[in-house]
Amino acid sequence: MTTVAFTISPVRIPASIDSADAADFIAAIEVRNAVETHSYGTDELNFSPAEMLPRWLDSHKRHWMFVAWMGGRIVGRGSIDALLEEPETCWLDVRVLPECRRLGVGTALAECVEAAAREDGRTKLIVYAVSAPGAGPQLHSPTGFGSVPQQNPEVRFLLGRGYRLEQVERGSRLALPVDEADLVGLLAASATAAGPDYRLHSWSGRIPARWLADMAVLYTAMSTEEPSAGLEEPESVWTPERITQTEELEAVNGRTSLFTVVENLPTGRLCGLTMFSVPAETTRVVSQEDTLVMPAHRGHRLGTSMKIGNLLQLQRDLPGHPAIATFNAEENRPMLDVNEAVGFRPMGYEGAWKKVLTARNLR
């Protein structure tokens, strides 16, 4: 490995993307996008700095960002996200431009973010890393669903640092538009299966006041109800106030939120949700965000009903986008079955890794 001079420094998160101190943050997001494009072979999963900034300003979480400088430019980024109410877990992310790898930058950034996590008292470190298809032996997920190539550089890097593969996630893509007649037929069939106790509601933009309390319950459940295997993802508590604060932050990011939810008519409470995050530019891909049906209401094809209802809303109100992208755990067969029935196809895979800091590996 060639030795090249580089330095690592923390990044101050700017109050707005137009702030005088926003340049390093913008460059770090550009690194994120370049690595995402290289990993997936497409720029469809890229986000602008303005779109990314709200999640970094979320006061309900702790955030750290570090960048690696080489030759007067930022060539790598390391970050940490953590919940305020849960002291053990954090999510780490290290990205280095493809042309600057194997120079020690990734190792230095990894050591930097792990040290910062350790100093904050975090003992459970979670990393999501894209793994391209590769020949040779496969490292299989302990869930029994999915694998990553053992000889991939990111796999060898994480194993060498003491991480364990816990899960494999699938990235899926749905080409648009989908024939509306097909969608209407699928929706009618799923509505018949659901029976008379459920009703869909759809809207664009902010959550109506009447649903804020129910949506807070659904968001909180979303943090633990998604399959997380050995990651043991912690609960993230949502309140109506937190939802409103998040909506205020995201009001300037240029994206539109499209929701479809399902109401259980006997109780008058929401029991499921799905949401699209839609970029302003019709040339860009829509992000499928949260989808959840509460456990007591599963088995009624409500996930299919909501997804199709939201897809119809997207194509009628905000048409012209090329595709929708989404991510699901490989063992989450009920949700993948819903996606595949609508027409989603695999576009890539990520390994979900965990490292538990103990007295032995606290270094």
Phi and psi in degrees as a GROMACS rama.xvg file:
@    title "Ramachandran Plot"
@    xaxis  label "Phi"
@    yaxis  label "Psi"
@TYPE xy
-70.5639  139.954  THR-2
-91.3753  122.672  THR-3
-130.348  139.972  VAL-4
-73.588  131.533  ALA-5
-151.356  161.224  PHE-6
-129.803  156.971  THR-7
-122.592  136.027  ILE-8
-142.528  153.161  SER-9
-74.0941  157.045  PRO-10
-112.299  131.654  VAL-11
-83.6888  127.048  ARG-12
-78.2408  121.808  ILE-13
-74.1355  154.964  PRO-14
-70.4909  -29.6768  ALA-15
-148.605  163.052  SER-16
-71.6227  -15.8931  ILE-17
-93.7539  1.84164  ASP-18
-65.51  153.063  SER-19
-63.8534  -24.4633  ALA-20
-99.778  20.8728  ASP-21
-87.3172  -7.9384  ALA-22
-60.1807  -44.4697  ALA-23
-67.075  -39.3327  ASP-24
-61.688  -45.2368  PHE-25
-60.5477  -44.2183  ILE-26
-63.6542  -36.6966  ALA-27
-66.3263  -38.9829  ALA-28
-67.8941  -34.9367  ILE-29
-63.5779  -36.3983  GLU-30
-63.6365  -45.4628  VAL-31
-54.2915  -47.1756  ARG-32
-67.6673  -39.2987  ASN-33
-63.2272  -40.6313  ALA-34
-70.108  -39.284  VAL-35
-62.345  -42.8404  GLU-36
-62.7215  -43.7572  THR-37
-63.4419  -40.8519  HIS-38
-70.7181  -40.7283  SER-39
-99.2525  -10.1063  TYR-40
73.3674  19.4459  GLY-41
-156.621  151.889  THR-42
-94.5796  13.4722  ASP-43
-68.4822  -16.5024  GLU-44
-100.402  11.3921  LEU-45
-78.5127  149.711  ASN-46
-128.054  145.147  PHE-47
-74.5865  157.817  SER-48
-54.7277  -38.8376  PRO-49
-64.0706  -35.0554  ALA-50
-73.0043  -31.0875  GLU-51
-82.4549  -27.0855  MET-52
-58.6346  -41.6004  LEU-53
-54.499  -38.2918  PRO-54
-69.7802  -24.1441  ARG-55
-80.72  -16.2277  TRP-56
-99.1105  4.0094  LEU-57
-65.6732  114.069  ASP-58
-76.3312  -4.80844  SER-59
-88.345  -1.11308  HIS-60
-131.2  164.527  LYS-61
-105.373  141.517  ARG-62
-135.191  140.577  HIS-63
-131.678  143.788  TRP-64
-139.191  136.528  MET-65
-128.959  149.613  PHE-66
-129.777  151.552  VAL-67
-104.753  129.233  ALA-68
-105.001  135.788  TRP-69
-146.951  127.111  MET-70
58.8572  33.6389  GLY-71
81.4276  9.11749  GLY-72
-136.366  159.838  ARG-73
-83.5719  123.185  ILE-74
-119.022  -4.82911  VAL-75
-155.861  157.629  GLY-76
-141.612  136.697  ARG-77
-124.36  139.612  GLY-78
-142.206  159.334  SER-79
-134.639  135.916  ILE-80
-124.714  141.066  ASP-81
-151.268  149.246  ALA-82
-82.1326  143.485  LEU-83
-70.1278  -35.7146  LEU-84
-86.1267  -5.04388  GLU-85
-126.713  117.301  GLU-86
-86.0945  -10.3545  PRO-87
-98.0892  -38.5979  GLU-88
-92.2487  145.345  THR-89
-149.789  160.03  CYS-90
-114.446  123.91  TRP-91
-107.912  150.272  LEU-92
-145.966  125.822  ASP-93
-126.327  127.055  VAL-94
-136.29  135.068  ARG-95
-130.823  136.718  VAL-96
-54.8479  138.486  LEU-97
-51.8881  -39.1338  PRO-98
-75.5718  -7.18442  GLU-99
-113.695  17.3438  CYS-100
-85.9357  165.59  ARG-101
62.3992  29.3195  ARG-102
-120.061  7.44606  LEU-103
91.9574  -2.24216  GLY-104
-67.2024  -46.6483  VAL-105
-62.004  -41.9376  GLY-106
-63.0279  -43.401  THR-107
-64.5663  -41.6618  ALA-108
-66.6785  -40.0649  LEU-109
-62.1108  -44.27  ALA-110
-64.2985  -35.3113  GLU-111
-65.619  -49.8243  CYS-112
-71.9358  -34.6347  VAL-113
-65.3557  -39.2947  GLU-114
-64.9408  -41.187  ALA-115
-65.3328  -39.0907  ALA-116
-64.2834  -43.2793  ALA-117
-63.2222  -42.2589  ARG-118
-64.2788  -26.9172  GLU-119
-85.8502  2.70192  ASP-120
85.6048  9.29292  GLY-121
-78.4715  133.612  ARG-122
-119.071  -13.9476  THR-123
-115.669  112.08  LYS-124
-106.942  128.098  LEU-125
-118.261  134.624  ILE-126
-132.369  134.021  VAL-127
-108.891  126.299  TYR-128
-135.313  129.328  ALA-129
-67.3448  137.093  VAL-130
-125.883  113.557  SER-131
-72.3162  155.819  ALA-132
-57.4023  143.257  PRO-133
-150.457  154.887  GLY-134
-79.9406  167.488  ALA-135
91.3226  -168.013  GLY-136
-60.4967  148.241  PRO-137
-110.406  143.445  GLN-138
-96.4131  113.704  LEU-139
-88.0422  143.098  HIS-140
-66.3849  139.388  SER-141
-65.2012  -11.9636  PRO-142
-72.6675  -16.51  THR-143
89.2516  2.5958  GLY-144
-127.262  116.765  PHE-145
89.7864  159.602  GLY-146
-156.514  168.121  SER-147
-132.248  148.734  VAL-148
-67.4832  128.036  PRO-149
-62.6861  -28.737  GLN-150
-91.6203  -0.2711  GLN-151
-61.1913  142.755  ASN-152
-60.9881  -37.9575  PRO-153
-69.3718  -31.0775  GLU-154
-69.5583  -48.0238  VAL-155
-63.2582  -37.3316  ARG-156
-62.5579  -47.583  PHE-157
-70.5921  -40.4114  LEU-158
-61.3379  -39.9016  LEU-159
-65.7394  -23.3386  GLY-160
-96.8255  6.89975  ARG-161
91.1333  16.4766  GLY-162
-87.2329  153.625  TYR-163
-120.064  133.06  ARG-164
-69.7822  125.678  LEU-165
-112.033  -23.9164  GLU-166
-163.749  155.65  GLN-167
-120.82  131.358  VAL-168
-106.766  143.191  GLU-169
-104.115  129.308  ARG-170
-90.5155  130.736  GLY-171
-125.315  152.557  SER-172
-131.902  135.229  ARG-173
-115.69  115.708  LEU-174
-70.7036  136.844  ALA-175
-111.256  154.823  LEU-176
-83.6658  160.752  PRO-177
-99.3484  140.257  VAL-178
-54.5415  123.558  ASP-179
-64.838  -36.4317  GLU-180
-62.2384  -38.9832  ALA-181
-63.321  -42.4881  ASP-182
-65.2147  -43.4403  LEU-183
-61.5531  -39.4868  VAL-184
-64.65  -43.4994  GLY-185
-63.8519  -39.6561  LEU-186
-65.038  -41.4963  LEU-187
-63.3576  -41.0223  ALA-188
-65.6786  -42.0621  ALA-189
-69.936  -34.4997  SER-190
-65.6172  -38.4017  ALA-191
-63.5396  -41.1269  THR-192
-66.3679  -33.4382  ALA-193
-69.4612  -35.4215  ALA-194
88.4122  -177.013  GLY-195
-80.572  -3.47329  PRO-196
-87.8629  1.90226  ASP-197
-130.166  145.312  TYR-198
-139.17  136.257  ARG-199
-85.548  146.14  LEU-200
-132.401  136.429  HIS-201
-128.97  148.756  SER-202
-158.574  167.673  TRP-203
-117.924  138.034  SER-204
91.3933  -143.623  GLY-205
-68.0902  152.219  ARG-206
-71.5263  129.303  ILE-207
-58.3085  144.916  PRO-208
-55.5131  -35.062  ALA-209
-64.7845  -21.0424  ARG-210
-107.407  0.90278  TRP-211
-59.3911  -46.1187  LEU-212
-64.0134  -43.1103  ALA-213
-66.1606  -38.9987  ASP-214
-66.1081  -33.9934  MET-215
-62.7038  -40.2485  ALA-216
-64.0416  -43.5207  VAL-217
-66.0364  -42.7016  LEU-218
-61.8641  -42.03  TYR-219
-62.6582  -44.0681  THR-220
-64.3244  -32.8315  ALA-221
-59.1048  -32.5579  MET-222
-69.5352  -21.3354  SER-223
-121.329  -18.0824  THR-224
-81.603  -24.4871  GLU-225
-65.6548  139.853  GLU-226
-58.9379  125.353  PRO-227
-127.085  7.48779  SER-228
49.985  -136.425  ALA-229
-77.628  -0.472269  GLY-230
-66.8309  -33.022  LEU-231
51.4241  58.0004  GLU-232
-58.3413  135.545  GLU-233
-78.5117  161.75  PRO-234
-73.9887  134.61  GLU-235
-111.89  112.961  SER-236
-83.7499  127.284  VAL-237
-111.827  146.203  TRP-238
-129.577  163.243  THR-239
-55.1476  -36.3174  PRO-240
-65.9841  -40.0277  GLU-241
-66.0217  -39.8473  ARG-242
-59.9251  -46.3036  ILE-243
-62.6892  -41.8493  THR-244
-63.7405  -40.3535  GLN-245
-65.1009  -41.0439  THR-246
-62.5949  -37.0581  GLU-247
-63.6354  -43.3371  GLU-248
-62.9717  -40.5595  LEU-249
-84.8991  -2.35015  GLU-250
-63.7979  -21.4462  ALA-251
-105.966  8.88041  VAL-252
-88.0195  -1.72783  ASN-253
80.0331  2.06726  GLY-254
-104.197  157.085  ARG-255
-115.734  133.906  THR-256
-95.4741  128.457  SER-257
-114.163  123.641  LEU-258
-114.896  144.129  PHE-259
-132.993  129.486  THR-260
-126.5  165.969  VAL-261
-123.788  130.946  VAL-262
-100.869  133.831  GLU-263
-85.5252  108.117  ASN-264
-63.1233  -37.9342  LEU-265
-61.2423  -30.8654  PRO-266
-102.45  -20.1805  THR-267
73.6407  14.0545  GLY-268
-109.201  149.514  ARG-269
-73.7625  140.12  LEU-270
-128.63  7.77439  CYS-271
-167.08  156.383  GLY-272
-149.935  154.5  LEU-273
-145.954  152.202  THR-274
-147.508  137.968  MET-275
-105.383  141.219  PHE-276
-107.672  115.283  SER-277
-110.649  120.121  VAL-278
-70.0958  157.763  PRO-279
-67.1186  -36.052  ALA-280
-80.952  125.525  GLU-281
-71.5888  -9.59918  THR-282
-79.3561  -8.17457  THR-283
-105.514  161.004  ARG-284
-82.2903  143.45  VAL-285
-82.4173  141.378  VAL-286
-98.8765  123.222  SER-287
-81.215  115.275  GLN-288
-96.4523  -134.96  GLU-289
-59.7245  139.571  ASP-290
-139.008  128.821  THR-291
-152.069  138.797  LEU-292
-121.102  127.812  VAL-293
-62.4376  144.198  MET-294
-50.7734  -40.3153  PRO-295
-67.381  -12.9889  ALA-296
-116.462  12.5588  HIS-297
-78.6133  160.903  ARG-298
91.3421  7.80736  GLY-299
-115.742  13.7122  HIS-300
60.8143  30.6649  ARG-301
-71.2392  -33.9719  LEU-302
-61.4254  -42.7178  GLY-303
-63.8172  -44.8338  THR-304
-58.481  -46.6079  SER-305
-66.1958  -44.6424  MET-306
-63.4854  -41.6273  LYS-307
-69.3813  -40.2057  ILE-308
-59.5471  -40.9682  GLY-309
-71.8713  -35.0466  ASN-310
-65.5294  -40.3673  LEU-311
-62.6131  -41.6384  LEU-312
-61.7697  -42.7399  GLN-313
-61.8022  -48.6986  LEU-314
-70.4226  -26.9976  GLN-315
-85.1652  -38.3626  ARG-316
-98.0202  -33.3027  ASP-317
-133.52  63.1474  LEU-318
-76.4944  167.612  PRO-319
106.674  -11.228  GLY-320
-74.2897  147.252  HIS-321
-75.3568  -27.2062  PRO-322
-168.251  172.299  ALA-323
-123.249  138.009  ILE-324
-117.185  142.567  ALA-325
-148.675  163.766  THR-326
-132.9  136.426  PHE-327
-145.374  149.159  ASN-328
-64.2162  139.773  ALA-329
-60.4827  -29.1005  GLU-330
-83.1558  -4.9879  GLU-331
-83.5176  65.6827  ASN-332
-61.7447  -37.4341  ARG-333
-57.7135  -42.531  PRO-334
-74.0239  -37.7632  MET-335
-65.4055  -34.9131  LEU-336
-62.7418  -40.9174  ASP-337
-61.6316  -48.3004  VAL-338
-60.6005  -45.7955  ASN-339
-65.8895  -34.1843  GLU-340
-64.4418  -32.8443  ALA-341
-78.6153  -28.6032  VAL-342
127.367  7.80296  GLY-343
-66.8236  143.696  PHE-344
-128.998  148.54  ARG-345
-60.8969  141.851  PRO-346
-126.305  -8.11269  MET-347
166.291  171.916  GLY-348
-136.726  147.143  TYR-349
-126.198  139.17  GLU-350
-88.2357  138.986  GLY-351
-106.403  118.137  ALA-352
-117.978  150.905  TRP-353
-136.009  142.01  LYS-354
-132.103  127.316  LYS-355
-103.041  120.447  VAL-356
-78.0962  126.616  LEU-357
-126.547  177.983  THR-358
-58.9958  -29.2286  ALA-359
-75.2824  -40.5872  ARG-360
-107.472  14.1751  ASN-361
-73.8501  96.8549  LEU-362
